Amino acid sequence: MDNPWLTIIGMSDDTAGTLPPASRDAIAQAEVIFGGPRHLELVEAGAKGQPWPVPFSVAPVLAAKGKCCVVLASGDPFWFGAGGSLSEHLSRGEWQVLPAPSTFQLVAGYLGWRMETLTCHGLHAAPFERLRRVLSPQGRMICLLRDADAPAALAKWLTEQGAGAAALHVCERMGGPHQRVRETTAAEFNITAIAAPVAVAVALPFDVGLSRASGLPDDSFAHDGQITKRPVRALTLSALGPRPTETLWDIGAGSGSISVEWCLAGGQATAFEIKPERADNIASNIRDFGLDHLMRVVTGASLDTIQNHPTPDAVFVGGGGTAELFERLFTILPKGTRIVANGVTLETETLLANLQAEKGGTLLRIELAQAQPLGRMRGWQSARPVVQWSVTL
């Protein structure tokens, strides 16, 4: 940091007089000070102050390059703050950061919660559905919320998820003289006159959350019957081997259930589906599982749509697998890409057998049966066999 033109300063909900000397010196020397109206008022920025635009954008800060600039943010600017948004556009020597304790730390310290045992979420602009994949029995989380109305909305959403018994700690203006913490439950939320900035700490009951094993129940998804059924989906995901940050192409996605579970494991996915009504179901599943930042759906014939998307680490072909499609995939996919393809027709089975003979990999025949009523008794009802080809290019 030879001569950074930008200083990013973290502030708790307090007066500028409690800031450390380095932060106060940077504010005094600044030519321009960016921040929210509350922060600008606290440091008495006056004519130097420039409030963030609505909707939020870092463009005014980047346009001020060459001046001595300060950005004011809440707590730790690199924990769901403006710091990360700015650093994406800057070289390492252009900024320095002077953080304060984050709201997460202040809330956890007040409640006596271990930080390593909970999850932290910035929900200023994100839907509550983002929390669905982290709901867990007796889990704890701290959520930064956008305004005074959001805690009640969060309580309503938690109740709809079966977590009405969750204990909520509504934490207002943490770290300053106006700090206040009030308690209620999600189902009985009755707190009013909430002051922002606000966070809600949630202690979940024992009976909530999605299973983290592959193969969620079929009725977890919106679908029209075209869905990779639960046992086959579990085997397919095992073959795909999802890992955090990896990208999946889900071709002939149907309901998008494979993509959803891939993203729940920490990856990203693009689901390709030719039928618009099924693409609508995929979009619904993306919303319901809170995966809008990790997953998207592309409508149209896969041969026409698979190019010009982020390069995948793995590809699943669940429908529409043709010799032409696989030839295209072999042409455009990099070495090391994992491919898993399922087939139920004789024609697809023959195609996959020929591909395995040519390209290697493994063939698996999946035959399942479920107990069904048979008169006054029960018998085994066989599902269509599925042939699965797995290969790494």
LOTI-419507 format. One record per residue (C-alpha): residue in three letters; y, x, z. Coordinates in steps of 0.1 Angstrom, whole numbers, padded with zeros to 4 digits, always signed. Each point is the difference from the previous one (the first is absolute). Layout:
<nodes>
ALAYXZ;...
</nodes>
This chain:
<nodes>
MET+0000+0000+0000;ASP+0027+0024-0012;ASN+0028-0025-0003;PRO-0012-0037+0000;TRP+0026-0024-0012;LEU-0017-0030+0017;THR-0008-0004+0037;ILE-0022-0030+0009;ILE+0006-0010+0036;GLY-0022-0023+0021;MET+0016-0022+0025;SER-0013-0022+0028;ASP+0018-0032+0009;ASP+0027+0017+0020;THR+0035+0015-0004;ALA+0007+0031-0019;GLY+0008+0018+0032;THR-0037+0003+0009;LEU-0008+0018-0033;PRO-0008+0037+0003;PRO+0027+0025-0009;ALA-0014+0009-0034;SER+0001-0036-0011;ARG+0035-0005+0013;ASP+0012+0031-0017;ALA-0015-0011-0033;ILE+0017-0034+0002;ALA+0033+0016+0008;GLN-0002+0023-0030;ALA-0012-0026-0024;GLU+0021-0011-0030;VAL-0021-0031-0005;ILE-0022-0019+0025;PHE-0026-0025-0012;GLY-0018-0025+0022;GLY-0003-0035+0012;PRO+0031-0018+0013;ARG-0012+0003+0036;HIS-0005+0038-0003;LEU+0033+0006-0018;GLU+0018-0019+0028;LEU-0018+0019+0027;VAL+0012+0034-0013;GLU+0034-0014-0009;ALA-0004+0011-0036;GLY+0032-0017-0012;ALA+0010+0008-0036;LYS-0029+0025-0003;GLY-0025-0028+0005;GLN-0020-0015-0029;PRO-0024-0028+0009;TRP-0033-0002-0018;PRO+0000-0023-0031;VAL-0020-0032+0000;PRO-0026+0001-0013;PHE-0006+0035+0015;SER+0004+0030-0023;VAL+0004+0037+0006;ALA+0020+0003-0032;PRO+0034+0003+0017;VAL-0012+0029+0021;LEU-0014+0018-0030;ALA+0033-0006-0019;ALA+0018+0018+0029;LYS-0018+0033-0005;GLY+0024+0029+0003;LYS+0018-0016+0030;CYS-0009+0006+0036;CYS-0019-0032+0007;VAL-0017-0016+0030;VAL-0025-0029+0000;LEU-0005-0020+0032;ALA-0034-0016+0006;SER-0018-0015+0029;GLY-0023+0022+0020;ASP-0021+0024-0021;PRO+0014-0002-0036;PHE-0034+0010-0014;TRP-0021-0027+0017;PHE+0006-0031-0021;GLY+0036+0011-0004;ALA+0025+0012-0026;GLY-0011+0036+0002;GLY-0031-0004-0021;SER+0019-0021-0026;LEU+0026+0028-0004;SER-0023+0030+0001;GLU-0019-0012-0031;HIS+0032+0007-0020;LEU+0010+0033+0016;SER-0010+0036+0001;ARG-0012+0013+0033;GLY+0032+0020+0008;GLU+0024-0029-0006;TRP-0005-0018+0033;GLN-0005+0006+0037;VAL-0012-0027+0024;LEU+0010-0005+0037;PRO-0024-0028+0012;ALA+0001-0021+0031;PRO-0030-0016+0017;SER-0013-0027-0023;THR-0001-0037+0010;PHE-0038+0003+0000;GLN+0002+0027+0026;LEU+0025-0019+0021;VAL-0021-0031+0000;ALA-0033+0018+0007;GLY+0016+0019+0028;TYR+0014-0032+0016;LEU-0034-0017-0002;GLY-0020+0030+0009;TRP-0020-0001-0032;ARG-0016+0031-0015;MET+0015+0007-0034;GLU-0033+0013-0014;THR-0017-0033+0008;LEU+0022-0024-0019;THR+0014-0005-0035;CYS+0037-0001-0010;HIS+0015-0021-0028;GLY+0033-0003-0016;LEU+0004-0037-0012;HIS+0036-0001-0009;ALA-0008-0009-0036;ALA-0038-0003+0001;PRO-0020-0032+0004;PHE-0020-0006+0032;GLU-0031+0000-0021;ARG+0002+0038+0001;LEU-0013-0003+0035;ARG-0032-0018-0009;ARG-0021+0031-0007;VAL+0010+0015+0034;LEU-0008-0030+0022;SER-0028+0010+0024;PRO-0015-0012+0032;GLN+0023+0010+0029;GLY+0020+0021-0024;ARG+0037+0009+0006;MET+0028+0003-0024;ILE+0038+0004+0000;CYS+0019-0017-0028;LEU+0036+0007-0010;LEU+0015-0033-0013;ARG+0029-0009-0022;ASP+0020-0024+0021;ALA+0002-0023+0030;ASP-0020-0028-0018;ALA-0030+0023-0009;PRO-0018+0001+0035;ALA-0005-0038-0001;ALA-0013+0002-0036;LEU-0023+0029+0010;ALA-0014-0021+0029;LYS-0007-0029-0024;TRP-0018+0023-0025;LEU-0021+0015+0028;THR-0010-0035+0012;GLU-0011-0009-0035;GLN-0022+0031+0000;GLY-0018-0012+0031;ALA+0020+0023+0023;GLY+0019-0026+0019;ALA-0010+0015+0033;ALA+0016+0034-0010;ALA+0025+0012+0027;LEU+0034+0007-0016;HIS+0027+0022+0015;VAL+0034-0006-0017;CYS+0019+0032+0003;GLU+0038-0002-0008;ARG+0024+0029-0004;MET-0023+0026+0015;GLY+0015+0032+0014;GLY+0034-0013+0009;PRO+0018-0018+0028;HIS-0008-0034-0016;GLN-0037+0006-0002;ARG-0021-0031+0008;VAL-0038-0008-0001;ARG-0014-0035+0003;GLU-0036-0011-0001;THR-0018-0030-0015;THR-0031-0008-0021;ALA-0002-0007-0037;ALA-0011-0036+0004;GLU+0026-0008+0027;PHE+0030+0020-0014;ASN+0032-0014+0015;ILE+0024+0029+0002;THR+0035-0006-0013;ALA+0033+0018-0004;ILE-0017+0032-0012;ALA+0023+0030-0007;ALA-0007+0024-0028;PRO-0012+0026-0005;VAL-0033-0014+0012;ALA-0036+0011+0002;VAL-0030-0019+0011;ALA-0029+0016+0017;VAL-0033-0019-0004;ALA-0031+0001+0021;LEU-0027-0018-0019;PRO-0028-0021+0014;PHE-0037+0010-0003;ASP-0010-0022-0029;VAL+0022+0009-0029;GLY-0002+0023-0030;LEU-0019+0007-0032;SER-0032+0019+0000;ARG+0004+0035-0013;ALA-0035+0001-0014;SER-0002-0005-0038;GLY-0009-0036-0010;LEU+0024-0026+0015;PRO-0012-0036-0002;ASP+0005-0015-0034;ASP+0022-0028+0014;SER+0025+0026+0011;PHE+0012+0001-0036;ALA+0015-0025-0024;HIS-0025-0003-0029;ASP-0015-0024-0025;GLY-0035+0011+0005;GLN+0005+0032-0020;ILE-0002+0025+0028;THR-0022+0030+0008;LYS-0021-0016+0027;ARG+0001+0015+0035;PRO-0033+0021+0000;VAL+0006+0013-0035;ARG+0037+0007+0008;ALA-0011+0021+0030;LEU-0024+0020-0022;THR+0026+0004-0027;LEU+0027+0012+0024;SER-0025+0025+0015;ALA-0006+0013-0035;LEU+0037+0002-0008;GLY+0007+0019+0033;PRO+0036-0009+0007;ARG+0022+0025+0018;PRO+0036-0003+0012;THR+0026+0005-0027;GLU-0025-0002-0029;THR+0006-0023-0030;LEU-0024-0025-0014;TRP-0001-0018-0034;ASP-0019-0033+0005;ILE-0008-0012-0035;GLY-0011-0037-0004;ALA+0012-0005+0035;GLY-0008-0037+0004;SER+0014-0007+0035;GLY+0010+0036+0006;SER-0022+0002+0031;ILE-0011+0035-0008;SER+0036+0011-0004;VAL+0010-0017+0033;GLU-0027+0017+0020;TRP+0008+0034-0017;CYS+0036-0004+0011;LEU-0010-0011+0035;ALA-0018+0034+0002;GLY+0034+0017-0007;GLY+0001+0003-0038;GLN+0020-0015-0028;ALA-0013-0021-0028;THR+0008-0016-0034;ALA-0021-0031-0008;PHE-0004-0009-0037;GLU-0009-0036-0007;ILE+0000-0018-0034;LYS+0001-0036+0013;PRO+0035-0011+0013;GLU-0014-0024+0026;ARG-0021+0027+0015;ALA+0029+0024+0000;ASP+0018-0027+0020;ASN-0028+0002+0026;ILE+0003+0038+0001;ALA+0038-0003+0006;SER-0007-0025+0028;ASN-0025+0024+0016;ILE+0026+0028-0003;ARG+0025-0021+0019;ASP-0024-0013+0026;PHE-0013+0035+0009;GLY+0035+0015+0000;LEU-0008+0025-0027;ASP+0030-0004-0023;HIS+0009+0036+0006;LEU-0035+0013-0009;MET-0015-0023-0026;ARG+0011-0018-0032;VAL-0016-0021-0026;VAL+0003+0004-0038;THR-0009-0030-0022;GLY-0015+0005-0034;ALA-0029+0016-0019;SER-0010+0032+0017;LEU-0002+0020-0032;ASP+0037-0009-0006;THR+0013+0005+0036;ILE-0018+0029+0017;GLN+0022+0028-0014;ASN+0033+0011+0015;HIS-0009-0007+0036;PRO-0004+0025+0029;THR-0030+0022-0007;PRO-0030-0013+0021;ASP-0023+0019+0022;ALA-0026-0028-0004;VAL-0007-0028-0025;PHE-0020-0031+0006;VAL-0011-0021-0030;GLY-0010-0034+0014;GLY+0004-0021-0032;GLY+0005+0005-0037;GLY-0018+0033-0001;THR-0006+0009-0037;ALA-0009+0031-0018;GLU+0035+0001-0014;LEU+0016-0002+0035;PHE-0022+0028+0014;GLU+0008+0022-0030;ARG+0037-0005+0006;LEU-0005+0008+0037;PHE-0019+0032-0008;THR+0029+0010-0023;ILE+0029-0005+0024;LEU-0015+0006+0035;PRO+0002+0035+0015;LYS-0030+0020+0011;GLY-0010-0009+0035;THR+0007-0037-0003;ARG-0026-0022+0016;ILE-0013-0030-0020;VAL-0020-0029+0013;ALA-0010-0029-0023;ASN-0020-0032+0009;GLY-0018-0021-0025;VAL-0020-0033+0001;THR-0009-0006-0036;LEU-0028+0016-0020;GLU+0026+0013-0024;THR+0021+0017+0027;GLU-0032+0013+0017;THR-0011+0017-0033;LEU+0035+0014-0005;LEU+0001+0015+0035;ALA-0035+0014-0003;ASN+0010+0017-0033;LEU+0032+0014+0017;GLN-0020+0014+0029;ALA-0024+0017-0025;GLU+0030+0015-0018;LYS+0024+0008+0029;GLY-0022+0003+0030;GLY+0007-0016+0033;THR-0022-0025+0018;LEU-0013-0035-0008;LEU-0006-0025+0028;ARG-0016-0034-0004;ILE+0012-0024+0027;GLU-0022-0031+0006;LEU+0009-0023+0029;ALA-0012-0033+0013;GLN+0013-0024+0026;ALA-0018-0025+0021;GLN+0008-0036-0013;PRO-0013-0035+0009;LEU-0032-0009-0018;GLY-0009-0035+0009;ARG-0004-0001+0037;MET-0005+0037+0001;ARG+0016+0031-0014;GLY-0007+0024-0028;TRP+0015+0030-0017;GLN+0026-0006-0027;SER+0004+0031-0022;ALA+0034+0010-0014;ARG+0003+0015-0034;PRO-0009+0037+0001;VAL+0029+0024-0004;VAL-0004+0034-0017;GLN+0025+0026+0013;TRP+0008+0033-0018;SER+0018+0027+0020;VAL+0012+0033-0015;THR+0026+0027+0006;LEU+0015+0012-0033;
</nodes>
